[in-house]
Amino acid sequence: MWEARAAEGRGEELLAWVRGQRLAAEPLRRETLRAPQDRVLVVTWWEGAYDEEVPELPEPPGELVTRAVHRWRFESLDVRTG
């Protein structure tokens, strides 16, 4: 999971920048979300073990964000629908 907070008034630019980024390999799924305070979140799903190397989105240009990107890795334990 990749999360960044845009600089004041730059949320749409950050969102466009994220959407334009390509990874070195294609994940099983990639979802882009946004939240209040111009936060942009990208969640990717990968085949393989938790500790395997996977491509990461880079840091955006400094003028687009208020702080460094936050990154977290999670392991899927349960999937429920409905």
N, CA, C and O atoms as CSV, one atom per row, in Angstrom:
chain,resi,resn,atom,element,x,y,z
A,1,MET,N,N,0.847,-1.160,0.000
A,1,MET,CA,C,0.000,0.000,0.000
A,1,MET,C,C,0.897,1.229,0.000
A,1,MET,O,O,1.884,1.290,0.733
A,2,TRP,N,N,0.549,2.198,-0.822
A,2,TRP,CA,C,1.320,3.433,-1.021
A,2,TRP,C,C,0.379,4.592,-0.752
A,2,TRP,O,O,-0.712,4.642,-1.320
A,3,GLU,N,N,0.785,5.540,0.118
A,3,GLU,CA,C,-0.087,6.665,0.445
A,3,GLU,C,C,0.708,7.956,0.505
A,3,GLU,O,O,1.784,8.015,1.099
A,4,ALA,N,N,0.156,8.997,-0.127
A,4,ALA,CA,C,0.799,10.311,-0.118
A,4,ALA,C,C,-0.253,11.394,0.122
A,4,ALA,O,O,-1.426,11.225,-0.209
A,5,ARG,N,N,0.185,12.489,0.695
A,5,ARG,CA,C,-0.693,13.645,0.902
A,5,ARG,C,C,-0.179,14.786,0.040
A,5,ARG,O,O,0.981,15.187,0.131
A,6,ALA,N,N,-1.064,15.292,-0.793
A,6,ALA,CA,C,-0.679,16.342,-1.738
A,6,ALA,C,C,-0.449,17.677,-1.024
A,6,ALA,O,O,-1.032,17.952,0.024
A,7,ALA,N,N,0.397,18.474,-1.611
A,7,ALA,CA,C,0.576,19.853,-1.153
A,7,ALA,C,C,-0.740,20.594,-1.383
A,7,ALA,O,O,-1.551,20.191,-2.217
A,8,GLU,N,N,-0.940,21.656,-0.653
A,8,GLU,CA,C,-2.170,22.451,-0.729
A,8,GLU,C,C,-2.568,22.744,-2.172
A,8,GLU,O,O,-1.798,23.330,-2.934
A,9,GLY,N,N,-3.785,22.327,-2.539
A,9,GLY,CA,C,-4.316,22.598,-3.868
A,9,GLY,C,C,-3.754,21.747,-4.994
A,9,GLY,O,O,-4.045,22.011,-6.160
A,10,ARG,N,N,-2.958,20.733,-4.678
A,10,ARG,CA,C,-2.300,19.936,-5.723
A,10,ARG,C,C,-2.813,18.499,-5.783
A,10,ARG,O,O,-2.167,17.633,-6.373
A,11,GLY,N,N,-3.965,18.244,-5.176
A,11,GLY,CA,C,-4.506,16.888,-5.132
A,11,GLY,C,C,-4.751,16.281,-6.497
A,11,GLY,O,O,-4.410,15.120,-6.725
A,12,GLU,N,N,-5.333,17.040,-7.408
A,12,GLU,CA,C,-5.607,16.515,-8.755
A,12,GLU,C,C,-4.310,16.224,-9.504
A,12,GLU,O,O,-4.231,15.249,-10.252
A,13,GLU,N,N,-3.295,17.063,-9.308
A,13,GLU,CA,C,-1.989,16.823,-9.954
A,13,GLU,C,C,-1.349,15.546,-9.425
A,13,GLU,O,O,-0.806,14.750,-10.192
A,14,LEU,N,N,-1.416,15.356,-8.105
A,14,LEU,CA,C,-0.845,14.142,-7.519
A,14,LEU,C,C,-1.589,12.910,-8.030
A,14,LEU,O,O,-0.968,11.903,-8.368
A,15,LEU,N,N,-2.903,12.989,-8.085
A,15,LEU,CA,C,-3.699,11.879,-8.598
A,15,LEU,C,C,-3.317,11.560,-10.045
A,15,LEU,O,O,-3.156,10.392,-10.399
A,16,ALA,N,N,-3.174,12.583,-10.875
A,16,ALA,CA,C,-2.770,12.377,-12.274
A,16,ALA,C,C,-1.369,11.766,-12.348
A,16,ALA,O,O,-1.118,10.880,-13.165
A,17,TRP,N,N,-0.467,12.237,-11.502
A,17,TRP,CA,C,0.901,11.707,-11.489
A,17,TRP,C,C,0.878,10.217,-11.153
A,17,TRP,O,O,1.521,9.412,-11.827
A,18,VAL,N,N,0.126,9.853,-10.096
A,18,VAL,CA,C,0.044,8.443,-9.684
A,18,VAL,C,C,-0.514,7.591,-10.815
A,18,VAL,O,O,0.026,6.527,-11.116
A,19,ARG,N,N,-1.589,8.052,-11.441
A,19,ARG,CA,C,-2.206,7.277,-12.520
A,19,ARG,C,C,-1.265,7.082,-13.696
A,19,ARG,O,O,-1.409,6.110,-14.436
A,20,GLY,N,N,-0.324,7.963,-13.885
A,20,GLY,CA,C,0.632,7.859,-14.984
A,20,GLY,C,C,1.829,6.975,-14.694
A,20,GLY,O,O,2.618,6.695,-15.597
A,21,GLN,N,N,1.983,6.530,-13.457
A,21,GLN,CA,C,3.133,5.704,-13.087
A,21,GLN,C,C,2.901,4.250,-13.464
A,21,GLN,O,O,1.847,3.684,-13.174
A,22,ARG,N,N,3.877,3.658,-14.101
A,22,ARG,CA,C,3.834,2.242,-14.454
A,22,ARG,C,C,4.834,1.494,-13.587
A,22,ARG,O,O,5.907,2.004,-13.263
A,23,LEU,N,N,4.466,0.295,-13.227
A,23,LEU,CA,C,5.359,-0.553,-12.439
A,23,LEU,C,C,6.149,-1.462,-13.374
A,23,LEU,O,O,5.743,-1.692,-14.513
A,24,ALA,N,N,7.274,-1.974,-12.892
A,24,ALA,CA,C,8.128,-2.841,-13.711
A,24,ALA,C,C,7.439,-4.160,-14.045
A,24,ALA,O,O,7.812,-4.823,-15.014
A,25,ALA,N,N,6.450,-4.544,-13.263
A,25,ALA,CA,C,5.649,-5.746,-13.513
A,25,ALA,C,C,4.200,-5.405,-13.191
A,25,ALA,O,O,3.926,-4.461,-12.450
A,26,GLU,N,N,3.281,-6.173,-13.751
A,26,GLU,CA,C,1.854,-5.925,-13.520
A,26,GLU,C,C,1.375,-6.678,-12.281
A,26,GLU,O,O,1.569,-7.891,-12.189
A,27,PRO,N,N,0.756,-5.986,-11.332
A,27,PRO,CA,C,0.182,-6.691,-10.181
A,27,PRO,C,C,-1.087,-7.435,-10.598
A,27,PRO,O,O,-1.616,-7.208,-11.687
A,28,LEU,N,N,-1.568,-8.314,-9.736
A,28,LEU,CA,C,-2.841,-8.978,-9.988
A,28,LEU,C,C,-3.971,-7.952,-10.032
A,28,LEU,O,O,-4.922,-8.085,-10.803
A,29,ARG,N,N,-3.848,-6.938,-9.199
A,29,ARG,CA,C,-4.848,-5.878,-9.115
A,29,ARG,C,C,-4.170,-4.615,-8.608
A,29,ARG,O,O,-3.247,-4.678,-7.796
A,30,ARG,N,N,-4.629,-3.478,-9.089
A,30,ARG,CA,C,-4.139,-2.175,-8.631
A,30,ARG,C,C,-5.346,-1.260,-8.493
A,30,ARG,O,O,-6.112,-1.083,-9.440
A,31,GLU,N,N,-5.509,-0.685,-7.318
A,31,GLU,CA,C,-6.645,0.197,-7.057
A,31,GLU,C,C,-6.127,1.540,-6.541
A,31,GLU,O,O,-5.281,1.585,-5.648
A,32,THR,N,N,-6.636,2.626,-7.106
A,32,THR,CA,C,-6.264,3.978,-6.691
A,32,THR,C,C,-7.465,4.604,-5.997
A,32,THR,O,O,-8.584,4.570,-6.509
A,33,LEU,N,N,-7.213,5.177,-4.819
A,33,LEU,CA,C,-8.282,5.788,-4.032
A,33,LEU,C,C,-7.843,7.188,-3.597
A,33,LEU,O,O,-6.657,7.518,-3.630
A,34,ARG,N,N,-8.815,8.002,-3.191
A,34,ARG,CA,C,-8.460,9.284,-2.598
A,34,ARG,C,C,-9.294,9.505,-1.355
A,34,ARG,O,O,-10.345,8.891,-1.173
A,35,ALA,N,N,-8.804,10.401,-0.496
A,35,ALA,CA,C,-9.458,10.686,0.774
A,35,ALA,C,C,-9.361,12.183,1.039
A,35,ALA,O,O,-8.642,12.894,0.336
A,36,PRO,N,N,-10.084,12.667,2.055
A,36,PRO,CA,C,-9.978,14.084,2.404
A,36,PRO,C,C,-8.531,14.506,2.642
A,36,PRO,O,O,-7.653,13.674,2.868
A,37,GLN,N,N,-8.308,15.798,2.588
A,37,GLN,CA,C,-6.979,16.402,2.737
A,37,GLN,C,C,-6.052,16.001,1.600
A,37,GLN,O,O,-4.839,15.890,1.782
A,38,ASP,N,N,-6.639,15.785,0.414
A,38,ASP,CA,C,-5.868,15.477,-0.794
A,38,ASP,C,C,-4.911,14.300,-0.617
A,38,ASP,O,O,-3.767,14.341,-1.069
A,39,ARG,N,N,-5.393,13.258,0.045
A,39,ARG,CA,C,-4.606,12.032,0.170
A,39,ARG,C,C,-4.901,11.122,-1.015
A,39,ARG,O,O,-6.041,11.022,-1.469
A,40,VAL,N,N,-3.861,10.465,-1.507
A,40,VAL,CA,C,-3.978,9.502,-2.598
A,40,VAL,C,C,-3.396,8.184,-2.098
A,40,VAL,O,O,-2.313,8.146,-1.514
A,41,LEU,N,N,-4.134,7.110,-2.339
A,41,LEU,CA,C,-3.744,5.791,-1.874
A,41,LEU,C,C,-3.751,4.836,-3.059
A,41,LEU,O,O,-4.673,4.849,-3.874
A,42,VAL,N,N,-2.710,4.007,-3.147
A,42,VAL,CA,C,-2.645,2.972,-4.183
A,42,VAL,C,C,-2.410,1.642,-3.478
A,42,VAL,O,O,-1.454,1.480,-2.720
A,43,VAL,N,N,-3.307,0.695,-3.746
A,43,VAL,CA,C,-3.192,-0.646,-3.183
A,43,VAL,C,C,-2.952,-1.597,-4.345
A,43,VAL,O,O,-3.683,-1.577,-5.336
A,44,THR,N,N,-1.931,-2.427,-4.220
A,44,THR,CA,C,-1.639,-3.414,-5.256
A,44,THR,C,C,-1.660,-4.815,-4.637
A,44,THR,O,O,-1.290,-5.009,-3.479
A,45,TRP,N,N,-2.102,-5.780,-5.439
A,45,TRP,CA,C,-2.131,-7.181,-5.026
A,45,TRP,C,C,-1.129,-7.942,-5.887
A,45,TRP,O,O,-1.082,-7.768,-7.104
A,46,TRP,N,N,-0.320,-8.798,-5.232
A,46,TRP,CA,C,0.732,-9.540,-5.926
A,46,TRP,C,C,0.634,-11.022,-5.609
A,46,TRP,O,O,0.224,-11.412,-4.516
A,47,GLU,N,N,1.011,-11.830,-6.569
A,47,GLU,CA,C,1.141,-13.278,-6.383
A,47,GLU,C,C,2.466,-13.518,-5.680
A,47,GLU,O,O,3.461,-12.869,-6.004
A,48,GLY,N,N,2.497,-14.442,-4.717
A,48,GLY,CA,C,3.769,-14.805,-4.101
A,48,GLY,C,C,3.777,-14.625,-2.598
A,48,GLY,O,O,2.784,-14.216,-1.995
A,49,ALA,N,N,4.908,-14.936,-2.012
A,49,ALA,CA,C,5.084,-14.863,-0.566
A,49,ALA,C,C,5.185,-13.412,-0.093
A,49,ALA,O,O,5.539,-12.513,-0.856
A,50,TYR,N,N,4.868,-13.212,1.170
A,50,TYR,CA,C,4.866,-11.873,1.770
A,50,TYR,C,C,6.213,-11.160,1.616
A,50,TYR,O,O,6.254,-9.956,1.361
A,51,ASP,N,N,7.290,-11.887,1.768
A,51,ASP,CA,C,8.612,-11.254,1.766
A,51,ASP,C,C,9.275,-11.176,0.386
A,51,ASP,O,O,10.435,-10.776,0.282
A,52,GLU,N,N,8.553,-11.553,-0.668
A,52,GLU,CA,C,9.121,-11.423,-2.021
A,52,GLU,C,C,9.228,-9.953,-2.418
A,52,GLU,O,O,8.427,-9.121,-1.992
A,53,GLU,N,N,10.217,-9.653,-3.230
A,53,GLU,CA,C,10.376,-8.293,-3.763
A,53,GLU,C,C,9.283,-8.021,-4.780
A,53,GLU,O,O,9.007,-8.854,-5.643
A,54,VAL,N,N,8.663,-6.854,-4.679
A,54,VAL,CA,C,7.664,-6.429,-5.666
A,54,VAL,C,C,7.978,-4.991,-6.064
A,54,VAL,O,O,8.550,-4.245,-5.270
A,55,PRO,N,N,7.615,-4.592,-7.277
A,55,PRO,CA,C,7.865,-3.215,-7.698
A,55,PRO,C,C,7.091,-2.230,-6.822
A,55,PRO,O,O,5.981,-2.522,-6.380
A,56,GLU,N,N,7.674,-1.087,-6.582
A,56,GLU,CA,C,7.052,-0.041,-5.778
A,56,GLU,C,C,6.879,1.223,-6.603
A,56,GLU,O,O,7.695,1.516,-7.477
A,57,LEU,N,N,5.835,1.960,-6.332
A,57,LEU,CA,C,5.710,3.289,-6.928
A,57,LEU,C,C,6.788,4.187,-6.325
A,57,LEU,O,O,7.104,4.056,-5.143
A,58,PRO,N,N,7.351,5.084,-7.109
A,58,PRO,CA,C,8.412,5.954,-6.588
A,58,PRO,C,C,7.850,7.092,-5.745
A,58,PRO,O,O,6.635,7.243,-5.613
A,59,GLU,N,N,8.740,7.878,-5.184
A,59,GLU,CA,C,8.358,9.121,-4.513
A,59,GLU,C,C,7.927,10.106,-5.598
A,59,GLU,O,O,8.587,10.210,-6.632
A,60,PRO,N,N,6.840,10.822,-5.379
A,60,PRO,CA,C,6.438,11.843,-6.351
A,60,PRO,C,C,7.352,13.066,-6.246
A,60,PRO,O,O,8.094,13.198,-5.273
A,61,PRO,N,N,7.305,13.954,-7.232
A,61,PRO,CA,C,8.086,15.178,-7.146
A,61,PRO,C,C,7.769,15.916,-5.836
A,61,PRO,O,O,6.608,16.002,-5.435
A,62,GLY,N,N,8.782,16.433,-5.190
A,62,GLY,CA,C,8.648,17.058,-3.880
A,62,GLY,C,C,7.616,18.163,-3.792
A,62,GLY,O,O,6.982,18.339,-2.751
A,63,GLU,N,N,7.439,18.911,-4.869
A,63,GLU,CA,C,6.485,20.028,-4.831
A,63,GLU,C,C,5.034,19.560,-4.822
A,63,GLU,O,O,4.136,20.354,-4.540
A,64,LEU,N,N,4.787,18.284,-5.126
A,64,LEU,CA,C,3.412,17.761,-5.139
A,64,LEU,C,C,2.932,17.265,-3.774
A,64,LEU,O,O,1.729,17.106,-3.566
A,65,VAL,N,N,3.857,17.021,-2.842
A,65,VAL,CA,C,3.483,16.391,-1.575
A,65,VAL,C,C,3.918,17.209,-0.367
A,65,VAL,O,O,4.805,18.058,-0.451
A,66,THR,N,N,3.261,16.925,0.770
A,66,THR,CA,C,3.595,17.625,2.009
A,66,THR,C,C,4.581,16.850,2.871
A,66,THR,O,O,5.142,17.400,3.819
A,67,ARG,N,N,4.797,15.583,2.552
A,67,ARG,CA,C,5.688,14.731,3.337
A,67,ARG,C,C,6.089,13.530,2.483
A,67,ARG,O,O,5.571,13.334,1.383
A,68,ALA,N,N,7.001,12.744,2.996
A,68,ALA,CA,C,7.415,11.530,2.285
A,68,ALA,C,C,6.237,10.554,2.188
A,68,ALA,O,O,5.334,10.565,3.025
A,69,VAL,N,N,6.264,9.734,1.176
A,69,VAL,CA,C,5.247,8.702,0.965
A,69,VAL,C,C,5.306,7.689,2.105
A,69,VAL,O,O,6.384,7.375,2.610
A,70,HIS,N,N,4.147,7.183,2.504
A,70,HIS,CA,C,4.076,6.081,3.462
A,70,HIS,C,C,3.810,4.806,2.685
A,70,HIS,O,O,2.991,4.785,1.766
A,71,ARG,N,N,4.505,3.748,3.056
A,71,ARG,CA,C,4.332,2.442,2.406
A,71,ARG,C,C,4.140,1.372,3.475
A,71,ARG,O,O,4.821,1.363,4.500
A,72,TRP,N,N,3.190,0.465,3.208
A,72,TRP,CA,C,2.954,-0.665,4.095
A,72,TRP,C,C,2.753,-1.905,3.249
A,72,TRP,O,O,2.261,-1.833,2.122
A,73,ARG,N,N,3.136,-3.034,3.799
A,73,ARG,CA,C,2.846,-4.322,3.154
A,73,ARG,C,C,1.928,-5.111,4.066
A,73,ARG,O,O,2.078,-5.102,5.288
A,74,PHE,N,N,0.981,-5.788,3.452
A,74,PHE,CA,C,0.028,-6.606,4.184
A,74,PHE,C,C,-0.018,-7.986,3.553
A,74,PHE,O,O,0.346,-8.167,2.391
A,75,GLU,N,N,-0.461,-8.936,4.320
A,75,GLU,CA,C,-0.657,-10.298,3.840
A,75,GLU,C,C,-2.143,-10.609,3.921
A,75,GLU,O,O,-2.761,-10.421,4.969
A,76,SER,N,N,-2.718,-11.079,2.829
A,76,SER,CA,C,-4.143,-11.418,2.793
A,76,SER,C,C,-4.399,-12.677,3.619
A,76,SER,O,O,-3.745,-13.703,3.433
A,77,LEU,N,N,-5.361,-12.577,4.531
A,77,LEU,CA,C,-5.694,-13.707,5.388
A,77,LEU,C,C,-7.096,-14.244,5.143
A,77,LEU,O,O,-7.377,-15.408,5.425
A,78,ASP,N,N,-7.977,-13.393,4.615
A,78,ASP,CA,C,-9.375,-13.778,4.492
A,78,ASP,C,C,-10.033,-12.876,3.459
A,78,ASP,O,O,-9.789,-11.669,3.446
A,79,VAL,N,N,-10.853,-13.439,2.607
A,79,VAL,CA,C,-11.614,-12.675,1.631
A,79,VAL,C,C,-13.077,-13.062,1.782
A,79,VAL,O,O,-13.426,-14.241,1.737
A,80,ARG,N,N,-13.927,-12.058,1.962
A,80,ARG,CA,C,-15.364,-12.304,2.086
A,80,ARG,C,C,-16.099,-11.395,1.106
A,80,ARG,O,O,-15.707,-10.247,0.898
A,81,THR,N,N,-17.127,-11.898,0.530
A,81,THR,CA,C,-17.974,-11.080,-0.356
A,81,THR,C,C,-19.401,-11.202,0.136
A,81,THR,O,O,-19.824,-12.237,0.649
A,82,GLY,N,N,-20.139,-10.097,-0.041
A,82,GLY,CA,C,-21.557,-10.085,0.334
A,82,GLY,C,C,-21.825,-10.131,1.732
A,82,GLY,O,O,-22.987,-10.124,2.138
